[in-house]
């Protein structure tokens, strides 16, 4: 069970890092800042910009 949670946490961390990189590259600094405190917005952008692996 612990290994599964670690894998999920690692995948989530990687997706968030990918999102941050996309926002920085696109110079969407306001969106980047907002994702630090608005988790709903962060999830919305993750869905739009960082597809989950199938």
Steps between C-alpha positions, in 0.01 A plus 500: 500500500780742588668440164176577319459829688862594426444431129183711498678783682792485257266506197308795645821688573622439144173625351508815713861562396399456136217749549735749664748466212224557244376809682851642533584432136175668398573790737170440677638619832163607641364151434810347659453714810129416520567126488696532824188588699203397283504121477183490290665724242816290514295186428320676213831594340640151557204354311537753218877507462648180645314187391522200732681196376265224395 
